[in-house]
Amino acid sequence: MPEPTADDAQLDELRDGLRRELARVQGRLRALPLDRLDGEPAALARAAAQDLADLAADAQQRPRRSVPQLEVHGVPDQLAVTAHDVLAEGDRAALSQALDVLTALRRAL
């Protein structure tokens, strides 16, 4: 088994940061009553999910596709699925951009 490199450690750190930020955002979204989630918070989260889906598609070198618009109660899960796609397929740039997307979303909520 090869020794971990500094690059591996940085990627692990980015992935951990992305997981933490996703947990924070999901916590905020899930804490909102559905009537408050509906509207701007859901729209922001849907846009972030699309951004994450695009990052994952680019990392996999596949065409971008529109993320379906789920009912408001499904938005936190949709965000998680697209974030996990980036975690699984993303390179350093994609992971960093995904972290920025989630941080911006959390701050906007």
Jmol script that loads the backbone (N, CA, C; Angstrom):
load data "model"
ATOM      1  N   MET A   1       0.853  -1.176   0.000  1.00  0.00           N
ATOM      2  CA  MET A   1       0.000   0.000   0.000  1.00  0.00           C
ATOM      3  C   MET A   1       0.901   1.242   0.000  1.00  0.00           C
ATOM      4  N   PRO A   2       0.684   2.159  -0.926  1.00  0.00           N
ATOM      5  CA  PRO A   2       1.530   3.353  -0.992  1.00  0.00           C
ATOM      6  C   PRO A   2       1.287   4.289   0.195  1.00  0.00           C
ATOM      7  N   GLU A   3       2.331   4.990   0.545  1.00  0.00           N
ATOM      8  CA  GLU A   3       2.250   5.975   1.626  1.00  0.00           C
ATOM      9  C   GLU A   3       1.367   7.146   1.200  1.00  0.00           C
ATOM     10  N   PRO A   4       0.520   7.656   2.107  1.00  0.00           N
ATOM     11  CA  PRO A   4      -0.273   8.842   1.779  1.00  0.00           C
ATOM     12  C   PRO A   4       0.641  10.043   1.540  1.00  0.00           C
ATOM     13  N   THR A   5       0.277  10.855   0.577  1.00  0.00           N
ATOM     14  CA  THR A   5       1.060  12.043   0.251  1.00  0.00           C
ATOM     15  C   THR A   5       0.385  13.276   0.846  1.00  0.00           C
ATOM     16  N   ALA A   6       1.085  14.399   0.763  1.00  0.00           N
ATOM     17  CA  ALA A   6       0.508  15.662   1.224  1.00  0.00           C
ATOM     18  C   ALA A   6      -0.729  16.007   0.391  1.00  0.00           C
ATOM     19  N   ASP A   7      -0.690  15.650  -0.895  1.00  0.00           N
ATOM     20  CA  ASP A   7      -1.827  15.897  -1.767  1.00  0.00           C
ATOM     21  C   ASP A   7      -3.046  15.093  -1.304  1.00  0.00           C
ATOM     22  N   ASP A   8      -2.818  13.834  -0.916  1.00  0.00           N
ATOM     23  CA  ASP A   8      -3.901  12.993  -0.395  1.00  0.00           C
ATOM     24  C   ASP A   8      -4.490  13.611   0.874  1.00  0.00           C
ATOM     25  N   ALA A   9      -3.627  14.110   1.723  1.00  0.00           N
ATOM     26  CA  ALA A   9      -4.080  14.720   2.974  1.00  0.00           C
ATOM     27  C   ALA A   9      -4.917  15.968   2.696  1.00  0.00           C
ATOM     28  N   GLN A  10      -4.511  16.758   1.707  1.00  0.00           N
ATOM     29  CA  GLN A  10      -5.276  17.960   1.363  1.00  0.00           C
ATOM     30  C   GLN A  10      -6.639  17.599   0.788  1.00  0.00           C
ATOM     31  N   LEU A  11      -6.688  16.571  -0.038  1.00  0.00           N
ATOM     32  CA  LEU A  11      -7.975  16.118  -0.582  1.00  0.00           C
ATOM     33  C   LEU A  11      -8.882  15.614   0.532  1.00  0.00           C
ATOM     34  N   ASP A  12      -8.317  14.864   1.461  1.00  0.00           N
ATOM     35  CA  ASP A  12      -9.099  14.376   2.605  1.00  0.00           C
ATOM     36  C   ASP A  12      -9.637  15.542   3.430  1.00  0.00           C
ATOM     37  N   GLU A  13      -8.818  16.557   3.605  1.00  0.00           N
ATOM     38  CA  GLU A  13      -9.231  17.739   4.357  1.00  0.00           C
ATOM     39  C   GLU A  13     -10.378  18.463   3.647  1.00  0.00           C
ATOM     40  N   LEU A  14     -10.283  18.590   2.331  1.00  0.00           N
ATOM     41  CA  LEU A  14     -11.358  19.209   1.555  1.00  0.00           C
ATOM     42  C   LEU A  14     -12.648  18.395   1.665  1.00  0.00           C
ATOM     43  N   ARG A  15     -12.527  17.090   1.550  1.00  0.00           N
ATOM     44  CA  ARG A  15     -13.711  16.220   1.656  1.00  0.00           C
ATOM     45  C   ARG A  15     -14.345  16.351   3.049  1.00  0.00           C
ATOM     46  N   ASP A  16     -13.525  16.356   4.084  1.00  0.00           N
ATOM     47  CA  ASP A  16     -14.044  16.512   5.446  1.00  0.00           C
ATOM     48  C   ASP A  16     -14.744  17.858   5.609  1.00  0.00           C
ATOM     49  N   GLY A  17     -14.149  18.913   5.062  1.00  0.00           N
ATOM     50  CA  GLY A  17     -14.762  20.240   5.128  1.00  0.00           C
ATOM     51  C   GLY A  17     -16.094  20.285   4.400  1.00  0.00           C
ATOM     52  N   LEU A  18     -16.151  19.619   3.256  1.00  0.00           N
ATOM     53  CA  LEU A  18     -17.392  19.566   2.488  1.00  0.00           C
ATOM     54  C   LEU A  18     -18.473  18.798   3.257  1.00  0.00           C
ATOM     55  N   ARG A  19     -18.101  17.703   3.880  1.00  0.00           N
ATOM     56  CA  ARG A  19     -19.065  16.931   4.686  1.00  0.00           C
ATOM     57  C   ARG A  19     -19.589  17.757   5.859  1.00  0.00           C
ATOM     58  N   ARG A  20     -18.685  18.475   6.528  1.00  0.00           N
ATOM     59  CA  ARG A  20     -19.103  19.313   7.661  1.00  0.00           C
ATOM     60  C   ARG A  20     -20.060  20.421   7.204  1.00  0.00           C
ATOM     61  N   GLU A  21     -19.715  21.059   6.094  1.00  0.00           N
ATOM     62  CA  GLU A  21     -20.552  22.154   5.601  1.00  0.00           C
ATOM     63  C   GLU A  21     -21.915  21.622   5.155  1.00  0.00           C
ATOM     64  N   LEU A  22     -21.931  20.456   4.529  1.00  0.00           N
ATOM     65  CA  LEU A  22     -23.203  19.849   4.135  1.00  0.00           C
ATOM     66  C   LEU A  22     -24.057  19.579   5.366  1.00  0.00           C
ATOM     67  N   ALA A  23     -23.467  19.057   6.420  1.00  0.00           N
ATOM     68  CA  ALA A  23     -24.218  18.792   7.650  1.00  0.00           C
ATOM     69  C   ALA A  23     -24.792  20.083   8.230  1.00  0.00           C
ATOM     70  N   ARG A  24     -24.014  21.155   8.192  1.00  0.00           N
ATOM     71  CA  ARG A  24     -24.503  22.443   8.702  1.00  0.00           C
ATOM     72  C   ARG A  24     -25.695  22.934   7.885  1.00  0.00           C
ATOM     73  N   VAL A  25     -25.550  22.896   6.572  1.00  0.00           N
ATOM     74  CA  VAL A  25     -26.618  23.388   5.701  1.00  0.00           C
ATOM     75  C   VAL A  25     -27.865  22.528   5.851  1.00  0.00           C
ATOM     76  N   GLN A  26     -27.690  21.226   5.851  1.00  0.00           N
ATOM     77  CA  GLN A  26     -28.848  20.345   6.016  1.00  0.00           C
ATOM     78  C   GLN A  26     -29.538  20.602   7.355  1.00  0.00           C
ATOM     79  N   GLY A  27     -28.747  20.819   8.390  1.00  0.00           N
ATOM     80  CA  GLY A  27     -29.332  21.122   9.695  1.00  0.00           C
ATOM     81  C   GLY A  27     -30.183  22.372   9.648  1.00  0.00           C
ATOM     82  N   ARG A  28     -29.689  23.399   8.977  1.00  0.00           N
ATOM     83  CA  ARG A  28     -30.471  24.638   8.876  1.00  0.00           C
ATOM     84  C   ARG A  28     -31.738  24.434   8.062  1.00  0.00           C
ATOM     85  N   LEU A  29     -31.614  23.729   6.942  1.00  0.00           N
ATOM     86  CA  LEU A  29     -32.783  23.509   6.099  1.00  0.00           C
ATOM     87  C   LEU A  29     -33.827  22.664   6.822  1.00  0.00           C
ATOM     88  N   ARG A  30     -33.390  21.625   7.501  1.00  0.00           N
ATOM     89  CA  ARG A  30     -34.325  20.732   8.189  1.00  0.00           C
ATOM     90  C   ARG A  30     -34.966  21.397   9.414  1.00  0.00           C
ATOM     91  N   ALA A  31     -34.296  22.384   9.972  1.00  0.00           N
ATOM     92  CA  ALA A  31     -34.845  23.085  11.141  1.00  0.00           C
ATOM     93  C   ALA A  31     -35.960  24.062  10.762  1.00  0.00           C
ATOM     94  N   LEU A  32     -36.010  24.426   9.478  1.00  0.00           N
ATOM     95  CA  LEU A  32     -37.040  25.366   9.051  1.00  0.00           C
ATOM     96  C   LEU A  32     -38.387  24.652   8.915  1.00  0.00           C
ATOM     97  N   PRO A  33     -39.452  25.263   9.421  1.00  0.00           N
ATOM     98  CA  PRO A  33     -40.780  24.707   9.145  1.00  0.00           C
ATOM     99  C   PRO A  33     -41.003  24.727   7.622  1.00  0.00           C
ATOM    100  N   LEU A  34     -41.784  23.785   7.132  1.00  0.00           N
ATOM    101  CA  LEU A  34     -41.975  23.673   5.682  1.00  0.00           C
ATOM    102  C   LEU A  34     -42.507  24.958   5.063  1.00  0.00           C
ATOM    103  N   ASP A  35     -43.364  25.678   5.770  1.00  0.00           N
ATOM    104  CA  ASP A  35     -43.895  26.913   5.198  1.00  0.00           C
ATOM    105  C   ASP A  35     -42.820  28.002   5.096  1.00  0.00           C
ATOM    106  N   ARG A  36     -41.796  27.948   5.944  1.00  0.00           N
ATOM    107  CA  ARG A  36     -40.686  28.901   5.836  1.00  0.00           C
ATOM    108  C   ARG A  36     -39.639  28.420   4.849  1.00  0.00           C
ATOM    109  N   LEU A  37     -39.480  27.109   4.717  1.00  0.00           N
ATOM    110  CA  LEU A  37     -38.532  26.553   3.754  1.00  0.00           C
ATOM    111  C   LEU A  37     -38.995  26.847   2.334  1.00  0.00           C
ATOM    112  N   ASP A  38     -40.311  26.775   2.127  1.00  0.00           N
ATOM    113  CA  ASP A  38     -40.876  27.058   0.809  1.00  0.00           C
ATOM    114  C   ASP A  38     -40.622  28.525   0.475  1.00  0.00           C
ATOM    115  N   GLY A  39     -40.173  28.791  -0.711  1.00  0.00           N
ATOM    116  CA  GLY A  39     -39.861  30.154  -1.112  1.00  0.00           C
ATOM    117  C   GLY A  39     -38.364  30.311  -1.318  1.00  0.00           C
ATOM    118  N   GLU A  40     -37.811  31.399  -0.802  1.00  0.00           N
ATOM    119  CA  GLU A  40     -36.402  31.698  -1.057  1.00  0.00           C
ATOM    120  C   GLU A  40     -35.433  30.636  -0.550  1.00  0.00           C
ATOM    121  N   PRO A  41     -35.576  30.125   0.687  1.00  0.00           N
ATOM    122  CA  PRO A  41     -34.620  29.099   1.124  1.00  0.00           C
ATOM    123  C   PRO A  41     -34.597  27.878   0.203  1.00  0.00           C
ATOM    124  N   ALA A  42     -35.766  27.404  -0.209  1.00  0.00           N
ATOM    125  CA  ALA A  42     -35.817  26.243  -1.106  1.00  0.00           C
ATOM    126  C   ALA A  42     -35.229  26.589  -2.469  1.00  0.00           C
ATOM    127  N   ALA A  43     -35.512  27.781  -2.960  1.00  0.00           N
ATOM    128  CA  ALA A  43     -34.967  28.197  -4.256  1.00  0.00           C
ATOM    129  C   ALA A  43     -33.440  28.268  -4.212  1.00  0.00           C
ATOM    130  N   LEU A  44     -32.907  28.800  -3.128  1.00  0.00           N
ATOM    131  CA  LEU A  44     -31.445  28.872  -2.974  1.00  0.00           C
ATOM    132  C   LEU A  44     -30.838  27.477  -2.904  1.00  0.00           C
ATOM    133  N   ALA A  45     -31.495  26.595  -2.155  1.00  0.00           N
ATOM    134  CA  ALA A  45     -30.990  25.227  -2.015  1.00  0.00           C
ATOM    135  C   ALA A  45     -31.080  24.471  -3.333  1.00  0.00           C
ATOM    136  N   ARG A  46     -32.154  24.685  -4.079  1.00  0.00           N
ATOM    137  CA  ARG A  46     -32.272  24.035  -5.392  1.00  0.00           C
ATOM    138  C   ARG A  46     -31.186  24.520  -6.349  1.00  0.00           C
ATOM    139  N   ALA A  47     -30.911  25.813  -6.318  1.00  0.00           N
ATOM    140  CA  ALA A  47     -29.848  26.355  -7.176  1.00  0.00           C
ATOM    141  C   ALA A  47     -28.491  25.774  -6.778  1.00  0.00           C
ATOM    142  N   ALA A  48     -28.253  25.640  -5.479  1.00  0.00           N
ATOM    143  CA  ALA A  48     -26.997  25.040  -5.009  1.00  0.00           C
ATOM    144  C   ALA A  48     -26.912  23.577  -5.436  1.00  0.00           C
ATOM    145  N   ALA A  49     -28.022  22.856  -5.354  1.00  0.00           N
ATOM    146  CA  ALA A  49     -28.039  21.454  -5.784  1.00  0.00           C
ATOM    147  C   ALA A  49     -27.699  21.352  -7.267  1.00  0.00           C
ATOM    148  N   GLN A  50     -28.221  22.275  -8.073  1.00  0.00           N
ATOM    149  CA  GLN A  50     -27.901  22.267  -9.502  1.00  0.00           C
ATOM    150  C   GLN A  50     -26.418  22.553  -9.714  1.00  0.00           C
ATOM    151  N   ASP A  51     -25.879  23.522  -8.975  1.00  0.00           N
ATOM    152  CA  ASP A  51     -24.445  23.823  -9.088  1.00  0.00           C
ATOM    153  C   ASP A  51     -23.602  22.594  -8.742  1.00  0.00           C
ATOM    154  N   LEU A  52     -23.991  21.897  -7.677  1.00  0.00           N
ATOM    155  CA  LEU A  52     -23.255  20.699  -7.271  1.00  0.00           C
ATOM    156  C   LEU A  52     -23.395  19.593  -8.312  1.00  0.00           C
ATOM    157  N   ALA A  53     -24.582  19.433  -8.855  1.00  0.00           N
ATOM    158  CA  ALA A  53     -24.785  18.420  -9.896  1.00  0.00           C
ATOM    159  C   ALA A  53     -23.918  18.728 -11.125  1.00  0.00           C
ATOM    160  N   ASP A  54     -23.816  20.006 -11.468  1.00  0.00           N
ATOM    161  CA  ASP A  54     -22.976  20.402 -12.600  1.00  0.00           C
ATOM    162  C   ASP A  54     -21.503  20.106 -12.324  1.00  0.00           C
ATOM    163  N   LEU A  55     -21.058  20.365 -11.100  1.00  0.00           N
ATOM    164  CA  LEU A  55     -19.665  20.061 -10.734  1.00  0.00           C
ATOM    165  C   LEU A  55     -19.388  18.561 -10.844  1.00  0.00           C
ATOM    166  N   ALA A  56     -20.329  17.756 -10.375  1.00  0.00           N
ATOM    167  CA  ALA A  56     -20.160  16.294 -10.451  1.00  0.00           C
ATOM    168  C   ALA A  56     -20.153  15.829 -11.902  1.00  0.00           C
ATOM    169  N   ALA A  57     -21.041  16.380 -12.719  1.00  0.00           N
ATOM    170  CA  ALA A  57     -21.091  15.995 -14.140  1.00  0.00           C
ATOM    171  C   ALA A  57     -19.790  16.365 -14.836  1.00  0.00           C
ATOM    172  N   ASP A  58     -19.298  17.562 -14.561  1.00  0.00           N
ATOM    173  CA  ASP A  58     -18.034  17.991 -15.172  1.00  0.00           C
ATOM    174  C   ASP A  58     -16.886  17.082 -14.745  1.00  0.00           C
ATOM    175  N   ALA A  59     -16.869  16.703 -13.474  1.00  0.00           N
ATOM    176  CA  ALA A  59     -15.801  15.831 -12.968  1.00  0.00           C
ATOM    177  C   ALA A  59     -15.848  14.458 -13.624  1.00  0.00           C
ATOM    178  N   GLN A  60     -17.061  14.002 -13.970  1.00  0.00           N
ATOM    179  CA  GLN A  60     -17.231  12.695 -14.604  1.00  0.00           C
ATOM    180  C   GLN A  60     -17.176  12.788 -16.129  1.00  0.00           C
ATOM    181  N   GLN A  61     -16.996  14.004 -16.620  1.00  0.00           N
ATOM    182  CA  GLN A  61     -16.962  14.274 -18.063  1.00  0.00           C
ATOM    183  C   GLN A  61     -18.213  13.732 -18.757  1.00  0.00           C
ATOM    184  N   ARG A  62     -19.340  14.057 -18.148  1.00  0.00           N
ATOM    185  CA  ARG A  62     -20.612  13.679 -18.747  1.00  0.00           C
ATOM    186  C   ARG A  62     -21.454  14.948 -18.911  1.00  0.00           C
ATOM    187  N   PRO A  63     -22.458  14.898 -19.749  1.00  0.00           N
ATOM    188  CA  PRO A  63     -23.273  16.104 -19.965  1.00  0.00           C
ATOM    189  C   PRO A  63     -23.988  16.544 -18.690  1.00  0.00           C
ATOM    190  N   ARG A  64     -24.137  17.843 -18.566  1.00  0.00           N
ATOM    191  CA  ARG A  64     -24.917  18.381 -17.452  1.00  0.00           C
ATOM    192  C   ARG A  64     -26.391  18.133 -17.714  1.00  0.00           C
ATOM    193  N   ARG A  65     -27.126  17.872 -16.631  1.00  0.00           N
ATOM    194  CA  ARG A  65     -28.567  17.680 -16.722  1.00  0.00           C
ATOM    195  C   ARG A  65     -29.248  18.515 -15.646  1.00  0.00           C
ATOM    196  N   SER A  66     -30.440  18.910 -15.931  1.00  0.00           N
ATOM    197  CA  SER A  66     -31.211  19.663 -14.938  1.00  0.00           C
ATOM    198  C   SER A  66     -31.622  18.743 -13.797  1.00  0.00           C
ATOM    199  N   VAL A  67     -31.493  19.252 -12.600  1.00  0.00           N
ATOM    200  CA  VAL A  67     -31.937  18.528 -11.412  1.00  0.00           C
ATOM    201  C   VAL A  67     -33.450  18.693 -11.322  1.00  0.00           C
ATOM    202  N   PRO A  68     -34.182  17.615 -11.099  1.00  0.00           N
ATOM    203  CA  PRO A  68     -35.644  17.752 -11.007  1.00  0.00           C
ATOM    204  C   PRO A  68     -36.044  18.611  -9.810  1.00  0.00           C
ATOM    205  N   GLN A  69     -37.133  19.333  -9.960  1.00  0.00           N
ATOM    206  CA  GLN A  69     -37.608  20.163  -8.857  1.00  0.00           C
ATOM    207  C   GLN A  69     -38.507  19.319  -7.963  1.00  0.00           C
ATOM    208  N   LEU A  70     -37.975  18.961  -6.806  1.00  0.00           N
ATOM    209  CA  LEU A  70     -38.715  18.159  -5.836  1.00  0.00           C
ATOM    210  C   LEU A  70     -39.606  19.049  -4.985  1.00  0.00           C
ATOM    211  N   GLU A  71     -40.536  18.415  -4.304  1.00  0.00           N
ATOM    212  CA  GLU A  71     -41.328  19.142  -3.315  1.00  0.00           C
ATOM    213  C   GLU A  71     -40.381  19.682  -2.249  1.00  0.00           C
ATOM    214  N   VAL A  72     -40.817  20.686  -1.551  1.00  0.00           N
ATOM    215  CA  VAL A  72     -39.952  21.408  -0.621  1.00  0.00           C
ATOM    216  C   VAL A  72     -39.348  20.494   0.445  1.00  0.00           C
ATOM    217  N   HIS A  73     -40.080  19.487   0.899  1.00  0.00           N
ATOM    218  CA  HIS A  73     -39.551  18.607   1.946  1.00  0.00           C
ATOM    219  C   HIS A  73     -38.403  17.729   1.435  1.00  0.00           C
ATOM    220  N   GLY A  74     -38.223  17.602   0.114  1.00  0.00           N
ATOM    221  CA  GLY A  74     -37.146  16.794  -0.449  1.00  0.00           C
ATOM    222  C   GLY A  74     -35.880  17.564  -0.759  1.00  0.00           C
ATOM    223  N   VAL A  75     -35.926  18.882  -0.608  1.00  0.00           N
ATOM    224  CA  VAL A  75     -34.781  19.716  -0.985  1.00  0.00           C
ATOM    225  C   VAL A  75     -33.513  19.393  -0.187  1.00  0.00           C
ATOM    226  N   PRO A  76     -33.575  19.205   1.143  1.00  0.00           N
ATOM    227  CA  PRO A  76     -32.338  18.873   1.862  1.00  0.00           C
ATOM    228  C   PRO A  76     -31.701  17.571   1.381  1.00  0.00           C
ATOM    229  N   ASP A  77     -32.529  16.581   1.073  1.00  0.00           N
ATOM    230  CA  ASP A  77     -31.989  15.306   0.584  1.00  0.00           C
ATOM    231  C   ASP A  77     -31.389  15.448  -0.812  1.00  0.00           C
ATOM    232  N   GLN A  78     -32.036  16.235  -1.655  1.00  0.00           N
ATOM    233  CA  GLN A  78     -31.514  16.462  -3.000  1.00  0.00           C
ATOM    234  C   GLN A  78     -30.147  17.146  -2.931  1.00  0.00           C
ATOM    235  N   LEU A  79     -30.015  18.087  -2.037  1.00  0.00           N
ATOM    236  CA  LEU A  79     -28.736  18.756  -1.843  1.00  0.00           C
ATOM    237  C   LEU A  79     -27.681  17.749  -1.391  1.00  0.00           C
ATOM    238  N   ALA A  80     -28.046  16.856  -0.492  1.00  0.00           N
ATOM    239  CA  ALA A  80     -27.108  15.844   0.001  1.00  0.00           C
ATOM    240  C   ALA A  80     -26.666  14.899  -1.111  1.00  0.00           C
ATOM    241  N   VAL A  81     -27.599  14.471  -1.948  1.00  0.00           N
ATOM    242  CA  VAL A  81     -27.256  13.555  -3.035  1.00  0.00           C
ATOM    243  C   VAL A  81     -26.268  14.199  -3.991  1.00  0.00           C
ATOM    244  N   THR A  82     -26.530  15.434  -4.362  1.00  0.00           N
ATOM    245  CA  THR A  82     -25.620  16.093  -5.311  1.00  0.00           C
ATOM    246  C   THR A  82     -24.262  16.379  -4.674  1.00  0.00           C
ATOM    247  N   ALA A  83     -24.247  16.702  -3.386  1.00  0.00           N
ATOM    248  CA  ALA A  83     -22.966  16.910  -2.700  1.00  0.00           C
ATOM    249  C   ALA A  83     -22.176  15.607  -2.622  1.00  0.00           C
ATOM    250  N   HIS A  84     -22.857  14.509  -2.377  1.00  0.00           N
ATOM    251  CA  HIS A  84     -22.169  13.215  -2.315  1.00  0.00           C
ATOM    252  C   HIS A  84     -21.633  12.798  -3.682  1.00  0.00           C
ATOM    253  N   ASP A  85     -22.317  13.204  -4.741  1.00  0.00           N
ATOM    254  CA  ASP A  85     -21.784  12.945  -6.087  1.00  0.00           C
ATOM    255  C   ASP A  85     -20.449  13.662  -6.284  1.00  0.00           C
ATOM    256  N   VAL A  86     -20.371  14.897  -5.820  1.00  0.00           N
ATOM    257  CA  VAL A  86     -19.101  15.637  -5.926  1.00  0.00           C
ATOM    258  C   VAL A  86     -18.043  14.989  -5.047  1.00  0.00           C
ATOM    259  N   LEU A  87     -18.427  14.578  -3.849  1.00  0.00           N
ATOM    260  CA  LEU A  87     -17.472  13.903  -2.962  1.00  0.00           C
ATOM    261  C   LEU A  87     -16.904  12.647  -3.608  1.00  0.00           C
ATOM    262  N   ALA A  88     -17.743  11.919  -4.315  1.00  0.00           N
ATOM    263  CA  ALA A  88     -17.317  10.651  -4.920  1.00  0.00           C
ATOM    264  C   ALA A  88     -16.486  10.856  -6.178  1.00  0.00           C
ATOM    265  N   GLU A  89     -16.781  11.887  -6.951  1.00  0.00           N
ATOM    266  CA  GLU A  89     -16.176  12.033  -8.274  1.00  0.00           C
ATOM    267  C   GLU A  89     -15.272  13.246  -8.438  1.00  0.00           C
ATOM    268  N   GLY A  90     -15.356  14.202  -7.520  1.00  0.00           N
ATOM    269  CA  GLY A  90     -14.698  15.482  -7.720  1.00  0.00           C
ATOM    270  C   GLY A  90     -13.205  15.479  -7.458  1.00  0.00           C
ATOM    271  N   ASP A  91     -12.510  16.295  -8.231  1.00  0.00           N
ATOM    272  CA  ASP A  91     -11.095  16.545  -7.993  1.00  0.00           C
ATOM    273  C   ASP A  91     -10.973  17.721  -7.018  1.00  0.00           C
ATOM    274  N   ARG A  92      -9.762  18.173  -6.790  1.00  0.00           N
ATOM    275  CA  ARG A  92      -9.525  19.260  -5.837  1.00  0.00           C
ATOM    276  C   ARG A  92     -10.350  20.503  -6.185  1.00  0.00           C
ATOM    277  N   ALA A  93     -10.356  20.879  -7.455  1.00  0.00           N
ATOM    278  CA  ALA A  93     -11.081  22.089  -7.868  1.00  0.00           C
ATOM    279  C   ALA A  93     -12.581  21.925  -7.629  1.00  0.00           C
ATOM    280  N   ALA A  94     -13.132  20.780  -7.995  1.00  0.00           N
ATOM    281  CA  ALA A  94     -14.564  20.545  -7.808  1.00  0.00           C
ATOM    282  C   ALA A  94     -14.926  20.537  -6.326  1.00  0.00           C
ATOM    283  N   LEU A  95     -14.103  19.899  -5.512  1.00  0.00           N
ATOM    284  CA  LEU A  95     -14.362  19.861  -4.077  1.00  0.00           C
ATOM    285  C   LEU A  95     -14.323  21.259  -3.473  1.00  0.00           C
ATOM    286  N   SER A  96     -13.354  22.044  -3.884  1.00  0.00           N
ATOM    287  CA  SER A  96     -13.223  23.408  -3.385  1.00  0.00           C
ATOM    288  C   SER A  96     -14.420  24.264  -3.807  1.00  0.00           C
ATOM    289  N   GLN A  97     -14.828  24.124  -5.061  1.00  0.00           N
ATOM    290  CA  GLN A  97     -15.985  24.880  -5.539  1.00  0.00           C
ATOM    291  C   GLN A  97     -17.257  24.434  -4.827  1.00  0.00           C
ATOM    292  N   ALA A  98     -17.395  23.155  -4.598  1.00  0.00           N
ATOM    293  CA  ALA A  98     -18.571  22.644  -3.888  1.00  0.00           C
ATOM    294  C   ALA A  98     -18.624  23.186  -2.460  1.00  0.00           C
ATOM    295  N   LEU A  99     -17.486  23.248  -1.819  1.00  0.00           N
ATOM    296  CA  LEU A  99     -17.422  23.816  -0.475  1.00  0.00           C
ATOM    297  C   LEU A  99     -17.854  25.280  -0.497  1.00  0.00           C
ATOM    298  N   ASP A 100     -17.414  26.009  -1.514  1.00  0.00           N
ATOM    299  CA  ASP A 100     -17.819  27.414  -1.659  1.00  0.00           C
ATOM    300  C   ASP A 100     -19.326  27.540  -1.867  1.00  0.00           C
ATOM    301  N   VAL A 101     -19.894  26.652  -2.681  1.00  0.00           N
ATOM    302  CA  VAL A 101     -21.341  26.670  -2.940  1.00  0.00           C
ATOM    303  C   VAL A 101     -22.113  26.463  -1.639  1.00  0.00           C
ATOM    304  N   LEU A 102     -21.720  25.465  -0.864  1.00  0.00           N
ATOM    305  CA  LEU A 102     -22.434  25.170   0.379  1.00  0.00           C
ATOM    306  C   LEU A 102     -22.235  26.259   1.424  1.00  0.00           C
ATOM    307  N   THR A 103     -21.034  26.815   1.495  1.00  0.00           N
ATOM    308  CA  THR A 103     -20.787  27.908   2.444  1.00  0.00           C
ATOM    309  C   THR A 103     -21.640  29.119   2.099  1.00  0.00           C
ATOM    310  N   ALA A 104     -21.713  29.461   0.823  1.00  0.00           N
ATOM    311  CA  ALA A 104     -22.530  30.591   0.391  1.00  0.00           C
ATOM    312  C   ALA A 104     -24.009  30.337   0.700  1.00  0.00           C
ATOM    313  N   LEU A 105     -24.461  29.114   0.483  1.00  0.00           N
ATOM    314  CA  LEU A 105     -25.846  28.774   0.786  1.00  0.00           C
ATOM    315  C   LEU A 105     -26.116  28.926   2.277  1.00  0.00           C
ATOM    316  N   ARG A 106     -25.243  28.384   3.105  1.00  0.00           N
ATOM    317  CA  ARG A 106     -25.443  28.492   4.553  1.00  0.00           C
ATOM    318  C   ARG A 106     -25.517  29.944   4.985  1.00  0.00           C
ATOM    319  N   ARG A 107     -24.664  30.758   4.454  1.00  0.00           N
ATOM    320  CA  ARG A 107     -24.659  32.182   4.830  1.00  0.00           C
ATOM    321  C   ARG A 107     -25.912  32.902   4.354  1.00  0.00           C
ATOM    322  N   ALA A 108     -26.456  32.460   3.228  1.00  0.00           N
ATOM    323  CA  ALA A 108     -27.672  33.085   2.699  1.00  0.00           C
ATOM    324  C   ALA A 108     -28.938  32.660   3.444  1.00  0.00           C
ATOM    325  N   LEU A 109     -28.846  31.506   4.112  1.00  0.00           N
ATOM    326  CA  LEU A 109     -30.021  31.045   4.848  1.00  0.00           C
ATOM    327  C   LEU A 109     -30.152  31.818   6.150  1.00  0.00           C
TER     328      LEU A 109
END
end "model"
wireframe off; spacefill off
backbone 0.3
color backbone group
